[in-house]
Amino acid sequence: MKITRYLSIVVCAVAFSIPALSLGAETANEWITLGTMGGPIPSPTHSQPANALVVDDNVYIVDAGDGAAGRLAAAGESFRNVRAVFISHLHFDHTAGLPAFIALRWQTTNPNTLTIYGPPGIKQTVEGIFKFMEYGAEGNYGVPGQKPKPADHNVEVIEMTDGSVVKLEDFTLTAIRNSHFSWPKGGEEWDKFQSLSFKFELPNRTIVYTGDTGPSDAVVALARGVDLYVSEMMDIDHTVALVKRMNPNMPAPALKNMESHLRNHHVTPEQVGDMAARAGVKKVVVTHMAPAVDDDETIEYYTQRVRTGFEGEVVMAKDLQRF
């Protein structure tokens, strides 16, 4: 396994042998919202946060919550075509599905290298997945004389931080630090724990994925004029009330910390619209929703709340929707 860490550097796609594509406007690409439910609580109608960017025959996973591999199959895309995974931050609802992609590739002897990009700590996270796989990989199918490949076979990990640029043959990606955490700048935690937003510059359009973030001027700057703005959204008052109802005996300090996190590190529907308007984006796709948005009345309610600040097209995404 090759591990690389860097600040604001350029990575060439040749490192994992992605076939060259024509850079004309005819390039076929789609953004698929594999999972649209925010937070760690399982939902019967929505999978955890996960997305796929499909460019011709290549698939790129953008966050990998629990169930992401199954959602990719439900979308009609093969995990064997996954060339890279981009993780915005290391909260478990964005990473719980990552072991499945790594293990599936190992079990099916996928010959292509998988490159996993993420913030500081993604190396340690993936090494933990390899450790989890180690015993089962050694035993493999129980056939005497077998020589299975190690769990880390054909996996490369690259850590990114604020300003990192990754140049692939299908697109250029820029990562910036957002406001999902509020560690004191310059402290140990500031460097150690980071949450990133991503901009994908394809030949025929641009996409920004906010990941989890609070209000952020940096995200607004990143999204300036993009074609598709994929944003998280949280009804914070509703979520705080739900936490209190589900955890009536939660210690006061824990409840205070949770409420501080929700109010400072996520965006309300109105804030989604405000950031989109300030950035001048063309279309907003809302995902990572809390609460779940299922019926037409709820969809319309939150759509109108976003549109109090943004006059363009707004879509409350469903699992497996394509854009």
Secondary structure, DSSP 8 states (H G I E B T S, - for coil): -EEEE-SS-EEEGGGGT------STT--EEEEEEE-B-SSS--SS---SEEEEEETTEEEEEEE-TTHHHHHHHTT--GGGEEEEE-S---GGGTTTHHHHHHHHHHTT--S-EEEEESTTHHHHHHHHHHHHHHHHHHTT--TT-----TTTTEEEEE--TT-EEE-SS-EEEEEE-SS----TTSHHHHHS--EEEEEE-SS-EEEE--S-SS-HHHHHHTTT-SEEEEEEE-HHHHHHHHHHH-TT--HHHHHHHHHHHHHHS--HHHHHHHHHHHT-SEEEEEEEES---SHHHHHHHHHHHTTT--SEEEE--TTEE-
